[in-house]
Amino acid sequence: MSNRAVLEVIALDEEDAVAAQTGGADRLELVTDMAADGLTPSRTGFAAIRAAVDIPLRVMLRLTDGFSAGGPGGTDALVARAAELREAGADEFVLGFLTADGEPDLVAVERLITVLDGCRWTFHRAIDRAADRDRLRKALADLPGLDTYLTAGAAGGVDDGLATLEAEAARTGEPGYEPQILVGGGLRLDHLPGLRAAGLNAFHIGGAARPQGWAAPLSADAVRTWRAAVDA
């Protein structure tokens, strides 16, 4: 990947993936079941997408809606799915789990990253539901492979989180703030100039790449529009 700003796009299948790459996406987040806000794709689904495109793929590790790993049984199932995906060639992932009191679920996260064995991964928008964002970052700071936080800055989305995103961008390089901030969650084109001016250089879109909704195909033209805006 070049030094230009990163544009990551959600893909559900190989048709999405091809359209996103054609439109200029740098990386894809692979999920299924957006009615549950994005769950882990199947091994065969991953393999089909991997064969269709040559850009990096980050595979979601989440089996139920929300930010709970589901206790020991849920974590066992996640570990098994992660192992299957690793065997199929997946080498980048997206995950993130909280306890009932909003603290990072280190037991679940550490079990998963053991299976990932050094792969790069994103801690997703669970950070926007955390009891204390700074404490979460510092708790995860030494975990291998963590290179990105996907965040809107607030649970309600980018509109609510702009000040937090700008403040965290200003702390880049501090302990817990080394991973790249990938802005996503209600992100709009009109947010980009201010975010770029604040030093943010990685952006994540899902519905914005689907003007006709999630039931319609991903639009390469919509991705092109975002590519041009991100690069402006």
N, C-alpha and C positions, 0 to 999 in steps of 0.2 A: 504494500500500500504506500502511496506517495505521501508527501508532506501536506497535501491539500486538505481542506476540511473534510471530515468523515461524514458520509451520508449512509446511514443504516436503514434498511427497509424490511418490514415484516413480510415474510412469504409463507404461504400455506401449502404450496405445491410447486411442481416444476414449471408450470405455466407462469405462475407469479414470479418465480425466480428468474426466468428468461426475460420477462418484461422489465423487472427491476434492474437487471444487469444492463439491458439495452438502454434503459433510461439514464444510466450513469451511477447506480448505487455502488458504493465501495464494498458493502458487506450486507449480509442478510441475517435477520433473526428468524429462525425456523420454529414455527409453532403449529398447533392444530387447535380447533375448537375455540374460536374467538368469543363465542357466547360465554365461555368461562374465563375470558381474558387471556387466553393463550396457554395451552398445555403442551406436553412433550409429544413430538411427532413419533410415528412408528419408525422402526429400523428401515423398513422398505421405503417409507416416504422420504427419509433422509437420503437413502442411497439414490433414489430417483432424482432428487434435487442436486445431489453431488455430481451426478453424471451429466446434468443439464447445463451447469454453469461452472465457471472457474474462479469466482470471487470467494472470499472467506465466508464461512457459514458459522453462525453461533446458534447452538441448539438449546432450546428451552428445556430445563429440568423442573417440571412442576406437573403433578398428577391431579390436583384438585384446585378449584378456584380459591383465591385468597393467598395468604402468606404463611400458612402453617404447613410444616412438613408432614403432619399427620401422625406424630408420635413415632415410637420405634417401628411399628409395622409400616407406616407410610414411608419412613426413611429407608427401610429394607427394600421396598418396592422401587424407590427412586434410585438406590444404589444399583439394583439389578438392571434397570433401564439404562442408566449411565454406562454400565459395563457393556451392554448390548450395542449401544451407540458407538462406544470406543472401538469395539471389535469391527464395526461397520466402517470405521475411518473417521468418525467425528473427532475434531481436535480443538474446538472452541465451544464454549457453553455459556448459558445464562441461568442464574439461580439466585435464590435469596429467601431466607425463611426467618420468621420472628416467633418468639415465644408469646404466650397469651398476654404478657405485660409489656410487649413492644420492644423487648431486647433481642439482639441477634441470637438465633438458635445455632449456637456454635457446635453443638453435638451433630446436628444434621449437616451443617455446612462442612465441617471437618471430615465427616464420613464420606461425603460426596467428593471432596477434592482429593481425598486419598485415592479414589478410583480414577479420577481424572489424571492423576500422575503427572502434574506439571503443565497441563493444558491451560491456556489462557481463558479467563472467564469474566463475565460481567455480574456484579451484584445488582439486581434489577430494582424496580420501584418499591420494593419492600422498605427501602430507606425512607421513602416519603410517608410511611406509616410508623416509623420507629419512634420510641419514646424520647430518644435523644440522638439526633443525627451525628453529632460530634463523637459521642461515646461509642456509637456503632462503628464509625470509621476507625476509631482507635482500637477497638476490639478486633477488627478484621485486618488491621494494618500489616501484620506479618504473615498472612496466609499466602501460600505460594499460588501464583497464577492470576491473582486478582489484579486486573489492569484497567477496569472500567466500572463506573457507577452510572446506571441508567436512572435518571431522576428528572422530575419536573420541578423540584424544589419544594413542593407541597403536595399533599394528598389530593387537593382540588385541581391540580394542573398547573401549567406554566404561568398562566395569568396570576395565580396566587403565589407562585414561587420565584418570581423574577428576582426579588431582593436577595433571597437565599442563594440562588444560583450565582449571582454576581459576587456575593460575599465569599462563597466557597471557591469560585474561580480565583479570587484574589489571594487565597491561601495555598494555591498549587505549590507542591514541593514540601509543605510542612508534613510532619508525621501524620499519617492517616489520609492525607490529601494528595498523595502521589498519583493514584489512578486517574485516568482521564474521565472528565464529566461528559456523559453522553446525554444530551437534553432531549427528553421525550415525554409525552403525556399532555395532550391538548396543545401541542406546538403548532403555531401558525406562521405563515410566511412573514407577517408583519412583526413577529418577535425577533426575526433574525438580525436585523441591523444592530439593535441594542445588545443582543447576546454576543455577536461577533465583536462589537466594540469593547465588551467586558472581557474579551479574551477567550471566549468559549468557541470551540472549533470541532464539535462532533454533535451530530443531530440524528434523531431517530423518528421515523414516521411509520404509521400503520394506515389508519383510515384516510389520512391525507393523500395517500397514493391510490385511493379508490373513490373517485368522485361519485360513483353510482352505488356505493355501499359495499359491505362485506360480501354480499351475495353475488356481486358482479366481479369480473376479472380486474386484476391490478392494471393500472394504466401506465404504460411506459411514458406517455406524454406528461402525466402528472409528475412522475419521477424526474423527467427532464426539467420541468419547471423548478422543482426543488433543487436540482443539481445547479442550475444557473443561479438561483438565489443564494445558495450556500457559498458558491464561488465568487459572488459579486463583491 
